[in-house]
Amino acid sequence: MLTRRAALTLPLLAACTQKARELEGGWLGPDPALAHRLREPLPDARTVKQRRAQVLVLGGGVAGLVCARQLRAAGVEVALLELDQRVGGHSRGAELAGQPVPLGAHYLPQPGPEAPELQDLLVELGAATRMQGRWQAVEAYQCHAPAERLFHRGAWLPGLLPPAADEAAQAQRRRFAAAVRAAQQLGFALPSTRAPWTDGHRALDAQSFAQWLQAQGLDEPDLRTYLDYCCRDDYGAGLARVSAWAGLHYFASRHGFAASAEEAHEQPVLTWPQGNAWLVERLAAPLTEAIHRQRLALAVNEEREGVSVLAQGPEGLEQWQAHQVVLATPLFIARRLLRRPDAALDTLQLPRAPWLIANLRLDGPLLQRRGAPPAWDNVIHGSAALGYVDARHQSLDPRPGPTVLTAYWALPEARRAELLSRPWRDWLAELLAHYTGVHPDLPERLMEARLTRWGHAMAIPAPGVRGQAALAALRQGRGRLAFAHSDLAGYSVFEEAFEAGRAAAEGLLTRPARAR
């Protein structure tokens, strides 16, 4: 893990006081400069170390780990090249003063019957059990109540959708709930490839979620604010940017939409203090010898008898020869790596959202405003930031004490360059400004801040993205190449990354022996 340490003099409520304190902080996570080396010309490859593998997987995110694990279990010789010192992609974790923390994805909804392979994996990893054929998540890993709260008009409310202001507002919510039920009849699933793709889906994919809501007469402010939050939370962009297919998929592929608190019945999500890194650590455990860290793939050449991959390792250049290669990288990276142009990658349109994540170590609990008690997920209504998760929430210790808050912020695409250029202390000050109105004692409680930047964190399912023929073509692979990344679904969540890795491995294993 790459960490930059520094000392920060942070203004405490600068508008009100001149008091300042010393604060430890810095960047935590991958160094963007490593991946940006792909922009440089290829180095002289005359002196390289020769390496071989039956199947070479490029990328140690969720999809790459799942693919390599499945191939290894089937007896295939696998090697996996990972750019960073830690695997997991956006699901990796770290530690802050001995406390496990996430550097990205923080939870996993309980998978439904359309994802039996993911259910089986969770049983295998110890996160779920099967009793007489019935799948059940382990209680200790289910989010403890209260799961969510919302700061709205000066008080904390349970849940993330405030009560309807009047009967007209409630009527709009019932109409949206009915529209979600109709969408479920049309067909939505998680992973999304388990559902059909019809003319009805294409029509939804052709317009923004905001346009669809407007056409339905759904303009109630609190409902629109909530839906915008949901889109930013799952897709990294709001309802004006994502497609109507994506907006409805958020609800129709899972638990539907509850028009009121009395109708809500969704299952608690699975979560851990280190977030989905708990899953990643267990996925990687049987692959210890197969994972080659600090390897930057530079070029991929598909040849008649195999595939050649040039990579930069910690001790110099390496030339890998493999029968087949799995590109478990974001698709824009795959396009840079391939020496032979790929028509599908050349035509693909896949915008990406930058994210900033901050792990904030506090020396004690924050003062509470009136209303609902502290929850696992704490959101401020209408805020540009996405709220924070309390690492201590899953603890069985009822005594208040020091904790770590993980704050999430999906940034506008136009601010990507700033993540690379602006100092971390400037980002921290801007992030804290979103919370100090609700928690004025936050800067006073703050002992350490570690920020993680993801310049190209998530694929945004903008209008037209999900229905691209290029995505369908890439899911089929090409010759000795297979693609495995959540990008293949047009958006980025654990379930889609798992399915991409599983499908790539299955495709390789079911090809004729001569092709393998």
C-alpha positions as CSV (number, residue, x, y, z in Angstrom):
1,M,0.0,0.0,0.0
2,L,1.3,3.4,-0.9
3,T,0.9,6.0,1.9
4,R,2.1,9.6,2.0
5,R,2.4,10.9,5.5
6,A,2.3,14.6,6.4
7,A,1.1,17.0,9.1
8,L,-1.8,19.3,8.5
9,T,-2.7,22.5,10.2
10,L,-6.5,22.4,9.8
11,P,-8.6,25.5,10.4
12,L,-11.4,24.6,12.9
13,L,-14.6,26.2,11.7
14,A,-12.5,28.9,10.0
15,A,-15.6,31.2,9.7
16,C,-16.0,31.2,13.5
17,T,-12.6,30.7,15.1
18,Q,-8.9,31.0,14.5
19,K,-8.1,27.9,16.7
20,A,-6.0,25.3,14.8
21,R,-4.6,21.9,15.6
22,E,-2.1,19.5,14.2
23,L,-3.6,16.6,12.3
24,E,-1.9,13.6,10.8
25,G,-3.1,12.8,7.3
26,G,-2.3,12.0,3.7
27,W,-3.2,9.9,0.7
28,L,-3.9,6.2,1.3
29,G,-4.2,3.6,-1.5
30,P,-2.9,3.3,-5.0
31,D,-0.6,5.9,-6.5
32,P,-2.2,7.2,-9.8
33,A,1.3,7.8,-11.3
34,L,1.8,4.0,-11.6
35,A,-1.1,3.4,-13.9
36,H,-0.3,6.6,-15.8
37,R,2.9,5.1,-17.0
38,L,0.7,3.4,-19.6
39,R,0.7,6.7,-21.4
40,E,4.5,6.6,-21.9
41,P,6.2,4.9,-24.9
42,L,7.0,1.2,-24.6
43,P,10.4,0.6,-23.1
44,D,13.2,-1.2,-24.9
45,A,12.3,-4.9,-24.4
46,R,15.5,-6.6,-25.6
47,T,16.5,-7.6,-22.1
48,V,13.6,-9.2,-20.3
49,K,12.9,-12.1,-17.9
50,Q,10.8,-14.8,-19.6
51,R,7.8,-16.1,-17.7
52,R,5.0,-18.6,-18.6
53,A,1.5,-19.5,-17.5
54,Q,-1.3,-21.5,-19.0
55,V,-3.7,-18.7,-18.4
56,L,-2.6,-15.2,-17.4
57,V,-5.1,-12.8,-15.7
58,L,-4.3,-9.1,-15.8
59,G,-5.9,-7.3,-12.9
60,G,-6.5,-8.3,-9.3
61,G,-9.9,-6.7,-8.8
62,V,-12.9,-8.7,-7.9
63,A,-13.5,-10.0,-11.4
64,G,-9.8,-11.0,-11.8
65,L,-9.7,-12.8,-8.5
66,V,-13.0,-14.7,-9.1
67,C,-11.8,-15.8,-12.6
68,A,-8.4,-16.9,-11.4
69,R,-9.8,-18.7,-8.4
70,Q,-12.3,-20.7,-10.5
71,L,-9.7,-21.6,-13.1
72,R,-7.3,-22.7,-10.3
73,A,-10.0,-24.9,-8.7
74,A,-10.4,-26.6,-12.1
75,G,-6.7,-27.5,-12.3
76,V,-5.6,-24.7,-14.7
77,E,-2.2,-23.2,-14.2
78,V,-2.9,-19.5,-13.5
79,A,-0.8,-16.4,-12.9
80,L,-2.4,-13.1,-12.0
81,L,-0.6,-9.7,-12.5
82,E,-1.6,-6.9,-10.1
83,L,-0.4,-3.3,-10.4
84,D,-0.6,-2.5,-6.7
85,Q,0.8,-4.2,-3.6
86,R,-2.7,-5.1,-2.6
87,V,-5.4,-6.9,-4.6
88,G,-9.1,-6.1,-4.6
89,G,-9.4,-3.1,-6.9
90,H,-12.1,-0.7,-5.5
91,S,-13.0,-3.3,-2.9
92,R,-9.6,-3.3,-1.1
93,G,-9.1,-2.2,2.5
94,A,-6.4,-1.0,4.9
95,E,-5.9,-0.2,8.6
96,L,-6.0,3.0,10.5
97,A,-4.6,2.9,14.0
98,G,-5.3,-0.8,14.1
99,Q,-8.9,-0.4,12.8
100,P,-9.8,-2.2,9.5
101,V,-11.2,0.4,7.1
102,P,-12.4,0.2,3.4
103,L,-10.8,2.2,0.6
104,G,-13.9,1.7,-1.6
105,A,-16.9,-0.6,-1.6
106,H,-18.4,-1.0,1.8
107,Y,-21.3,-3.5,1.5
108,L,-23.0,-6.2,-0.5
109,P,-26.8,-6.7,-0.7
110,Q,-27.9,-10.2,0.0
111,P,-28.0,-11.9,-3.4
112,G,-31.4,-13.3,-4.6
113,P,-32.2,-16.6,-6.3
114,E,-31.1,-15.2,-9.7
115,A,-27.5,-15.2,-8.4
116,P,-27.0,-18.8,-7.1
117,E,-23.3,-18.8,-7.8
118,L,-22.8,-15.7,-5.6
119,Q,-24.9,-17.3,-2.9
120,D,-22.7,-20.4,-3.1
121,L,-19.5,-18.3,-2.9
122,L,-20.8,-16.6,0.3
123,V,-21.5,-20.0,1.8
124,E,-18.0,-21.1,0.9
125,L,-16.4,-18.0,2.3
126,G,-18.3,-18.3,5.6
127,A,-20.6,-15.3,5.1
128,A,-23.8,-17.5,4.7
129,T,-25.1,-21.0,5.3
130,R,-27.5,-23.4,3.7
131,M,-30.0,-25.2,6.0
132,Q,-32.2,-27.8,4.3
133,G,-31.6,-26.0,1.0
134,R,-32.4,-22.6,2.3
135,W,-29.8,-19.9,1.9
136,Q,-29.2,-17.7,5.0
137,A,-26.7,-14.9,5.6
138,V,-24.7,-15.1,8.8
139,E,-26.3,-12.8,11.3
140,A,-23.0,-11.3,12.5
141,Y,-22.3,-10.0,9.0
142,Q,-25.7,-8.5,8.5
143,C,-25.9,-4.7,9.1
144,H,-27.1,-4.1,12.6
145,A,-30.1,-1.8,13.2
146,P,-30.4,1.1,12.9
147,A,-29.0,0.7,9.4
148,E,-29.7,4.2,7.9
149,R,-30.7,7.7,9.0
150,L,-31.2,11.0,7.2
151,F,-30.5,14.5,8.4
152,H,-33.5,16.5,7.1
153,R,-34.7,20.0,8.2
154,G,-32.7,20.1,11.5
155,A,-33.2,16.5,12.7
156,W,-32.2,12.9,12.1
157,L,-34.9,10.7,10.6
158,P,-34.8,6.9,10.3
159,G,-34.3,5.6,6.8
160,L,-33.1,7.7,3.8
161,L,-36.5,8.9,2.4
162,P,-38.2,11.6,4.5
163,P,-42.0,11.2,5.0
164,A,-44.2,12.6,2.3
165,A,-45.2,16.2,3.0
166,D,-48.8,15.8,1.9
167,E,-51.1,13.4,0.2
168,A,-50.1,14.6,-3.3
169,A,-46.4,13.7,-2.5
170,Q,-47.5,10.4,-1.2
171,A,-49.5,9.7,-4.3
172,Q,-46.4,10.3,-6.4
173,R,-44.4,7.8,-4.4
174,R,-47.1,5.2,-4.8
175,R,-47.0,5.8,-8.6
176,F,-43.2,5.4,-8.6
177,A,-43.6,2.1,-6.6
178,A,-46.1,0.9,-9.2
179,A,-43.7,1.8,-12.0
180,V,-41.0,-0.2,-10.3
181,R,-43.3,-3.2,-10.1
182,A,-44.1,-2.9,-13.8
183,A,-40.4,-2.8,-14.5
184,Q,-39.9,-6.0,-12.6
185,Q,-42.5,-7.6,-14.9
186,L,-40.5,-6.3,-17.9
187,G,-37.4,-8.1,-16.4
188,F,-34.6,-6.8,-14.3
189,A,-32.0,-8.9,-12.4
190,L,-28.7,-8.7,-10.6
191,P,-26.4,-9.5,-12.3
192,S,-28.1,-7.7,-15.2
193,T,-27.3,-10.3,-17.8
194,R,-29.7,-12.7,-16.1
195,A,-32.6,-10.6,-17.4
196,P,-33.8,-10.2,-21.0
197,W,-32.9,-7.2,-23.2
198,T,-36.1,-6.1,-25.0
199,D,-37.4,-3.1,-26.9
200,G,-38.8,-1.9,-23.6
201,H,-35.3,-2.0,-22.0
202,R,-33.9,-0.2,-25.1
203,A,-36.5,2.6,-24.7
204,L,-35.5,3.1,-21.1
205,D,-31.8,3.0,-22.0
206,A,-32.3,5.7,-24.6
207,Q,-33.4,8.5,-22.1
208,S,-32.1,9.9,-18.9
209,F,-33.7,8.9,-15.6
210,A,-34.6,12.6,-15.1
211,Q,-36.4,12.7,-18.5
212,W,-38.3,9.6,-17.7
213,L,-39.4,10.9,-14.2
214,Q,-40.5,14.2,-15.8
215,A,-42.6,12.3,-18.4
216,Q,-44.2,10.3,-15.6
217,G,-45.1,13.5,-13.8
218,L,-42.9,12.6,-10.8
219,D,-41.4,15.8,-9.6
220,E,-41.9,15.8,-5.9
221,P,-38.7,17.4,-4.5
222,D,-37.9,15.0,-1.7
223,L,-38.5,12.0,-3.9
224,R,-36.3,13.4,-6.7
225,T,-33.5,14.2,-4.1
226,Y,-33.7,10.6,-2.8
227,L,-33.6,9.1,-6.3
228,D,-30.6,11.3,-7.2
229,Y,-28.8,10.1,-4.1
230,C,-29.5,6.5,-5.0
231,C,-28.0,7.0,-8.5
232,R,-24.9,8.8,-7.2
233,D,-24.4,6.1,-4.6
234,D,-24.5,3.2,-7.0
235,Y,-23.5,4.8,-10.3
236,G,-21.4,7.8,-9.3
237,A,-23.7,10.2,-11.2
238,G,-27.1,11.7,-10.6
239,L,-30.5,11.1,-12.2
240,A,-29.8,13.7,-14.9
241,R,-26.7,11.7,-16.1
242,V,-27.8,8.1,-15.8
243,S,-30.3,6.3,-18.0
244,A,-33.9,5.5,-17.0
245,W,-32.9,1.8,-17.4
246,A,-30.2,2.3,-14.7
247,G,-32.5,4.3,-12.4
248,L,-35.2,1.6,-12.5
249,H,-32.6,-1.2,-12.3
250,Y,-31.5,0.1,-8.9
251,F,-34.9,-0.8,-7.5
252,A,-36.4,-3.4,-9.8
253,S,-33.4,-5.8,-9.6
254,R,-33.4,-5.8,-5.8
255,H,-36.1,-5.0,-3.2
256,G,-38.4,-2.8,-5.2
257,F,-39.4,0.6,-3.9
258,A,-41.3,1.2,-0.6
259,A,-43.6,4.2,-0.9
260,S,-43.7,4.5,2.9
261,A,-41.7,3.3,6.0
262,E,-44.6,0.8,6.8
263,E,-44.1,-0.9,3.4
264,A,-40.3,-1.3,3.7
265,H,-39.2,-4.9,4.0
266,E,-35.7,-5.1,2.4
267,Q,-33.1,-7.5,3.9
268,P,-30.1,-6.0,5.8
269,V,-27.0,-5.7,3.7
270,L,-23.8,-7.7,4.4
271,T,-21.1,-5.4,5.7
272,W,-17.7,-5.6,7.6
273,P,-15.5,-2.9,9.2
274,Q,-13.1,-3.2,6.2
275,G,-16.0,-3.3,3.7
276,N,-15.9,-5.7,0.8
277,A,-12.2,-6.2,1.5
278,W,-13.4,-9.0,3.8
279,L,-14.6,-10.8,0.7
280,V,-11.5,-9.9,-1.3
281,E,-9.1,-11.3,1.3
282,R,-10.9,-14.6,1.2
283,L,-11.1,-14.7,-2.6
284,A,-7.3,-14.1,-2.7
285,A,-6.3,-16.6,0.0
286,P,-6.0,-19.7,-2.3
287,L,-4.2,-17.7,-4.9
288,T,-1.2,-16.6,-2.8
289,E,1.5,-18.2,-5.1
290,A,-0.3,-17.3,-8.3
291,I,-0.5,-13.5,-7.5
292,H,2.4,-11.4,-8.8
293,R,2.1,-8.0,-7.3
294,Q,3.6,-4.7,-8.5
295,R,3.3,-5.7,-12.1
296,L,2.2,-3.2,-14.7
297,A,1.1,-4.8,-17.9
298,L,2.3,-2.7,-20.8
299,A,1.3,-4.5,-24.0
300,V,-0.7,-7.6,-25.0
301,N,0.0,-9.3,-28.3
302,E,-2.3,-12.1,-29.5
303,E,-0.3,-14.5,-31.5
304,R,-1.0,-17.7,-33.5
305,E,0.2,-20.1,-30.7
306,G,-0.6,-18.0,-27.7
307,V,-0.5,-14.5,-26.2
308,S,2.5,-12.5,-25.3
309,V,2.3,-9.9,-22.5
310,L,5.1,-7.4,-21.7
311,A,5.0,-6.2,-18.1
312,Q,7.1,-4.0,-15.8
313,G,8.0,-5.8,-12.6
314,P,9.8,-4.6,-9.5
315,E,13.0,-6.0,-10.8
316,G,12.7,-5.0,-14.5
317,L,10.8,-6.0,-17.6
318,E,9.1,-9.4,-17.9
319,Q,7.8,-11.2,-21.0
320,W,4.9,-13.5,-20.2
321,Q,3.8,-16.2,-22.6
322,A,0.4,-17.8,-22.1
323,H,-2.1,-19.9,-23.9
324,Q,-4.8,-17.4,-23.0
325,V,-5.1,-14.1,-21.4
326,V,-8.0,-12.6,-19.3
327,L,-8.1,-8.8,-19.4
328,A,-9.6,-8.2,-16.0
329,T,-8.9,-4.4,-16.2
330,P,-11.2,-1.5,-16.9
331,L,-12.1,-1.6,-20.6
332,F,-10.3,1.7,-21.4
333,I,-7.2,0.1,-20.0
334,A,-7.7,-3.0,-22.1
335,R,-7.9,-0.8,-25.2
336,R,-4.5,0.7,-24.3
337,L,-2.9,-2.7,-23.7
338,L,-4.0,-4.5,-26.9
339,R,-1.5,-4.1,-29.7
340,R,-4.0,-5.3,-32.3
341,P,-7.0,-3.0,-32.5
342,D,-10.3,-4.3,-31.3
343,A,-13.4,-2.9,-33.1
344,A,-15.6,-3.3,-30.0
345,L,-13.2,-1.4,-27.8
346,D,-12.7,1.3,-30.4
347,T,-16.5,2.0,-30.6
348,L,-17.3,1.7,-26.9
349,Q,-18.6,4.7,-25.1
350,L,-18.2,4.3,-21.3
351,P,-18.0,7.5,-19.2
352,R,-16.4,7.1,-15.8
353,A,-17.0,8.8,-12.4
354,P,-14.2,9.9,-10.1
355,W,-14.6,9.3,-6.4
356,L,-13.0,10.6,-3.2
357,I,-13.1,8.5,0.0
358,A,-12.0,9.7,3.4
359,N,-11.3,7.6,6.5
360,L,-11.5,9.9,9.5
361,R,-10.3,8.7,12.8
362,L,-12.1,10.3,15.8
363,D,-11.1,10.3,19.4
364,G,-14.7,10.0,20.5
365,P,-18.3,10.1,19.4
366,L,-19.8,13.1,17.8
367,L,-22.4,15.2,19.6
368,Q,-25.8,14.2,18.5
369,R,-28.6,16.4,17.1
370,R,-32.2,15.6,17.9
371,G,-33.9,12.7,16.2
372,A,-32.9,9.2,15.2
373,P,-29.8,7.7,16.9
374,P,-26.5,7.1,15.1
375,A,-26.8,4.5,12.4
376,W,-24.4,2.5,10.2
377,D,-25.0,4.8,7.2
378,N,-25.6,8.5,7.9
379,V,-26.7,10.8,5.1
380,I,-27.4,14.5,4.9
381,H,-30.4,15.3,2.7
382,G,-29.5,17.2,-0.5
383,S,-25.7,17.1,0.2
384,A,-23.3,16.7,-2.7
385,A,-21.4,14.2,-0.5
386,L,-22.9,10.8,0.0
387,G,-22.7,10.6,3.8
388,Y,-20.5,8.4,6.1
389,V,-20.4,4.9,7.5
390,D,-19.3,4.3,11.1
391,A,-16.8,1.5,11.5
392,R,-17.8,1.0,15.1
393,H,-21.4,0.3,14.3
394,Q,-21.0,-3.5,13.9
395,S,-19.3,-3.7,17.3
396,L,-21.2,-5.4,20.1
397,D,-19.6,-3.1,22.6
398,P,-22.3,-0.6,23.6
399,R,-19.9,1.9,25.1
400,P,-19.2,5.0,23.0
401,G,-15.5,5.5,22.1
402,P,-13.0,6.3,19.4
403,T,-14.1,5.3,15.9
404,V,-13.4,5.7,12.2
405,L,-15.9,7.3,9.9
406,T,-15.7,6.5,6.2
407,A,-17.0,9.4,4.1
408,Y,-17.9,8.9,0.4
409,W,-18.1,11.5,-2.3
410,A,-18.8,10.8,-6.0
411,L,-17.3,13.8,-7.8
412,P,-18.5,15.3,-11.1
413,E,-16.5,14.0,-14.1
414,A,-15.1,17.5,-14.7
415,R,-13.2,17.4,-11.4
416,R,-11.2,14.3,-12.3
417,A,-8.0,16.2,-13.0
418,E,-8.2,18.0,-9.6
419,L,-7.9,14.6,-7.8
420,L,-4.4,14.3,-9.2
421,S,-3.3,18.0,-8.9
422,R,-4.9,19.3,-5.7
423,P,-3.2,18.6,-2.3
424,W,-5.0,16.2,0.0
425,R,-5.4,18.8,2.7
426,D,-7.5,21.0,0.3
427,W,-9.8,18.0,-0.5
428,L,-10.2,17.3,3.2
429,A,-11.2,20.9,4.0
430,E,-13.8,20.8,1.2
431,L,-15.1,17.4,2.3
432,L,-15.4,18.5,6.0
433,A,-17.4,21.5,4.9
434,H,-20.2,19.2,3.9
435,Y,-20.5,17.8,7.4
436,T,-19.6,20.6,9.9
437,G,-23.0,22.2,9.6
438,V,-24.5,19.0,11.1
439,H,-21.5,18.0,13.2
440,P,-19.7,21.2,14.3
441,D,-17.5,19.3,16.6
442,L,-16.1,17.0,13.8
443,P,-12.9,19.0,13.3
444,E,-12.3,19.0,17.1
445,R,-12.8,15.2,17.3
446,L,-10.7,14.4,14.2
447,M,-7.2,12.9,15.0
448,E,-6.2,11.5,11.6
449,A,-7.5,11.6,8.0
450,R,-6.5,9.3,5.2
451,L,-8.0,10.1,1.8
452,T,-8.2,7.7,-1.2
453,R,-8.7,8.9,-4.7
454,W,-10.2,6.9,-7.6
455,G,-9.9,8.9,-10.8
456,H,-11.8,6.4,-12.9
457,A,-13.7,4.6,-10.2
458,M,-17.0,3.6,-11.8
459,A,-18.5,3.2,-15.2
460,I,-21.5,5.5,-15.5
461,P,-24.6,3.9,-17.1
462,A,-25.5,7.0,-19.1
463,P,-28.2,6.9,-21.8
464,G,-27.2,4.4,-24.5
465,V,-24.4,2.8,-22.5
466,R,-26.1,-0.5,-21.4
467,G,-27.5,-1.4,-24.8
468,Q,-24.2,-1.0,-26.8
469,A,-23.5,-3.9,-29.1
470,A,-19.8,-3.5,-28.1
471,L,-20.5,-4.6,-24.6
472,A,-22.3,-7.8,-25.8
473,A,-19.4,-8.5,-28.2
474,L,-16.8,-8.1,-25.4
475,R,-18.6,-10.5,-23.1
476,Q,-18.1,-13.2,-25.8
477,G,-14.3,-12.7,-25.8
478,R,-12.0,-12.7,-28.8
479,G,-9.8,-15.7,-29.9
480,R,-7.4,-16.3,-27.0
481,L,-8.5,-13.3,-25.1
482,A,-11.3,-13.0,-22.6
483,F,-12.6,-9.9,-20.9
484,A,-13.6,-9.8,-17.2
485,H,-14.6,-6.6,-15.5
486,S,-17.8,-5.0,-14.2
487,D,-17.5,-2.5,-17.1
488,L,-19.1,-5.3,-19.2
489,A,-22.4,-4.5,-17.5
490,G,-22.1,-0.8,-18.1
491,Y,-21.9,0.0,-14.4
492,S,-19.8,-1.0,-11.4
493,V,-20.9,-3.1,-8.5
494,F,-19.6,-6.3,-6.8
495,E,-22.3,-8.5,-8.2
496,E,-21.4,-7.6,-11.8
497,A,-17.7,-7.9,-11.2
498,F,-18.3,-11.4,-9.7
499,E,-20.4,-12.4,-12.7
500,A,-17.9,-11.1,-15.2
501,G,-15.1,-13.1,-13.6
502,R,-17.2,-16.2,-13.3
503,A,-18.4,-16.1,-16.9
504,A,-14.9,-15.5,-18.2
505,A,-13.6,-18.6,-16.4
506,E,-16.5,-20.7,-17.4
507,G,-16.0,-19.6,-21.1
508,L,-12.4,-20.7,-21.0
509,L,-13.1,-24.0,-19.3
510,T,-15.9,-25.0,-21.7
511,R,-14.0,-24.2,-24.9
512,P,-12.7,-27.3,-26.8
513,A,-9.4,-28.7,-25.4
514,R,-7.5,-27.7,-28.6
515,A,-8.6,-24.1,-28.2
516,R,-7.6,-24.1,-24.5
